Amino acid sequence: MLQPVVEGLGYEFWGLEYRTQGRHTVLRIFIDDAEKGISVDDCEKVSRQISGVLDVEDPIQVEYTLEVSSPGMDRPLFQLAQYEAFAGHRVEIRLRMPFEGRRKFQGLLKGIEEADVVVVVDDHEYLLPFDSIERAHIVPVFE
């Protein structure tokens, strides 16, 4: 429902997070523009349009805060295509359930193989099922 709104404004819909902590709920929409980047004005413009759609459609029945943001340098990864596009970068991945005895993996993203994300941690290659990933993000490297 929100992706066409974002794309209609000329931005890439990077993904969304819906998080509840106690009585506080946040709907965070990530937008991107590979050529120009994202400014505060861009976020404000998208936020106004999304707010209108959410007010009309009313898909969230609890009180929440809407945030529109750039994915940033430590951008979260939501889709297999994003993992493939960021092959060669360092990532941190958290799984829903343990895989080979662990839930957290931080290492070099090699890419994807079918529906698995390939990551190298301490010279060991893991094929992590995409469906088991709870969240993942790029780990910025400053040189």
KOLDRENRO-922653 format. One line per field, with one value per residue (C-alpha): residue number from 1; residue in three letters; chain; x, y, z. Coordinates in nm, 3 decimals. Each point is the difference from the previous one (the first is absolute). Example, Ala and Ser with C-alpha at 12.3 -4.5 7.8 and 13.67 -1.06 7.14 Angstrom:
# residues 2
resi: [1 2]
resn: [ALA SER]
chain: [A A]
u: [1.230 0.137]
v: [-0.450 0.344]
w: [0.780 -0.066]
# end
This chain:
# residues 143
resi: [1 2 3 4 5 6 7 8 9 10 11 12 13 14 15 16 17 18 19 20 21 22 23 24 25 26 27 28 29 30 31 32 33 34 35 36 37 38 39 40 41 42 43 44 45 46 47 48 49 50 51 52 53 54 55 56 57 58 59 60 61 62 63 64 65 66 67 68 69 70 71 72 73 74 75 76 77 78 79 80 81 82 83 84 85 86 87 88 89 90 91 92 93 94 95 96 97 98 99 100 101 102 103 104 105 106 107 108 109 110 111 112 113 114 115 116 117 118 119 120 121 122 123 124 125 126 127 128 129 130 131 132 133 134 135 136 137 138 139 140 141 142 143]
resn: [MET LEU GLN PRO VAL VAL GLU GLY LEU GLY TYR GLU PHE TRP GLY LEU GLU TYR ARG THR GLN GLY ARG HIS THR VAL LEU ARG ILE PHE ILE ASP ASP ALA GLU LYS GLY ILE SER VAL ASP ASP CYS GLU LYS VAL SER ARG GLN ILE SER GLY VAL LEU ASP VAL GLU ASP PRO ILE GLN VAL GLU TYR THR LEU GLU VAL SER SER PRO GLY MET ASP ARG PRO LEU PHE GLN LEU ALA GLN TYR GLU ALA PHE ALA GLY HIS ARG VAL GLU ILE ARG LEU ARG MET PRO PHE GLU GLY ARG ARG LYS PHE GLN GLY LEU LEU LYS GLY ILE GLU GLU ALA ASP VAL VAL VAL VAL VAL ASP ASP HIS GLU TYR LEU LEU PRO PHE ASP SER ILE GLU ARG ALA HIS ILE VAL PRO VAL PHE GLU]
chain: [A A A A A A A A A A A A A A A A A A A A A A A A A A A A A A A A A A A A A A A A A A A A A A A A A A A A A A A A A A A A A A A A A A A A A A A A A A A A A A A A A A A A A A A A A A A A A A A A A A A A A A A A A A A A A A A A A A A A A A A A A A A A A A A A A A A A A A A A A A A A A A A]
u: [0.000 0.284 0.252 -0.199 -0.032 0.377 0.083 -0.263 0.193 0.319 0.176 0.099 -0.199 0.286 -0.212 -0.191 0.022 -0.294 0.118 -0.190 0.175 -0.246 -0.268 0.215 -0.034 0.211 -0.061 0.330 0.008 0.339 0.032 0.300 0.119 0.327 0.086 -0.083 -0.024 -0.277 -0.051 -0.221 -0.229 -0.035 -0.097 -0.254 -0.155 -0.038 -0.124 -0.284 -0.115 0.026 -0.184 -0.291 -0.017 0.024 -0.274 -0.236 0.085 0.051 0.195 0.151 -0.251 0.233 0.164 0.336 0.275 0.076 0.365 0.137 0.375 0.290 0.140 0.336 0.345 -0.109 -0.302 -0.228 -0.049 -0.354 0.002 0.222 0.086 0.141 0.228 0.121 0.060 0.214 0.218 0.352 -0.116 0.015 -0.338 -0.156 -0.283 -0.231 -0.208 -0.338 0.126 0.356 0.184 0.298 -0.031 -0.009 -0.241 0.242 0.240 0.235 0.225 0.046 -0.311 0.084 -0.345 -0.291 -0.046 -0.363 -0.186 0.308 0.220 0.370 0.219 0.360 0.078 0.353 0.086 -0.315 -0.270 -0.362 -0.308 -0.272 -0.361 -0.146 -0.333 0.174 0.157 -0.160 0.203 0.321 0.197 0.320 0.290 0.177 0.377 0.195 0.353]
v: [0.000 0.245 -0.101 0.152 0.327 0.022 -0.099 0.240 0.282 -0.109 -0.186 -0.361 -0.182 -0.169 -0.171 0.046 -0.095 -0.034 -0.020 -0.007 0.054 0.003 0.256 0.180 -0.105 0.133 -0.041 0.088 0.036 0.001 0.188 0.038 0.188 -0.149 0.306 0.291 -0.154 0.085 0.333 0.098 0.171 -0.330 -0.179 0.269 -0.015 -0.379 0.011 0.238 -0.224 -0.322 0.157 0.083 -0.357 -0.148 0.234 -0.113 -0.372 -0.023 -0.332 0.049 -0.011 0.123 0.336 0.015 0.234 0.024 0.055 0.040 -0.040 -0.067 -0.351 0.162 -0.154 -0.285 -0.065 -0.286 -0.272 -0.117 -0.180 -0.263 0.247 0.238 -0.274 -0.069 0.371 0.038 -0.308 0.080 0.211 -0.091 -0.093 -0.089 -0.252 -0.115 -0.315 -0.086 -0.342 -0.130 -0.136 -0.225 0.114 0.376 0.279 0.287 0.008 0.284 -0.035 0.052 -0.025 -0.211 0.021 -0.238 -0.359 -0.070 0.091 0.005 0.289 -0.087 0.156 -0.073 0.018 -0.080 -0.186 -0.216 0.038 -0.015 -0.034 0.161 -0.058 0.339 -0.088 -0.052 0.349 0.222 0.307 0.092 0.313 0.121 0.062 0.318 -0.024 0.321 0.003]
w: [0.000 0.080 -0.266 -0.291 0.195 0.055 -0.358 -0.136 0.168 -0.180 0.282 0.051 0.267 0.190 0.265 0.323 0.366 0.235 0.359 0.326 0.333 0.285 -0.084 -0.259 -0.366 -0.289 -0.372 -0.170 -0.379 -0.174 -0.329 -0.228 -0.306 -0.125 -0.207 0.231 0.345 0.245 0.176 0.291 -0.253 -0.190 0.321 0.085 -0.347 0.014 0.360 -0.092 -0.285 0.201 0.295 -0.231 -0.130 0.349 0.127 -0.278 0.000 0.381 -0.004 0.348 0.283 0.276 0.058 -0.179 -0.112 -0.372 -0.093 -0.352 -0.035 -0.231 0.045 0.088 -0.003 0.227 -0.221 0.090 -0.260 -0.074 -0.337 -0.163 -0.278 0.262 0.135 -0.352 -0.069 0.314 -0.052 0.114 0.297 0.369 0.147 0.330 -0.017 0.278 -0.048 0.150 0.110 0.054 -0.303 0.082 0.361 -0.051 -0.089 -0.073 -0.292 -0.090 -0.300 -0.372 -0.215 -0.305 -0.159 -0.039 -0.119 -0.086 0.322 0.224 0.106 -0.016 0.270 0.100 0.372 0.120 -0.324 0.026 -0.265 0.116 -0.219 0.208 -0.109 -0.093 0.164 0.336 0.011 0.264 -0.097 -0.176 -0.071 -0.159 0.238 -0.112 -0.029 0.056 -0.132]
# end
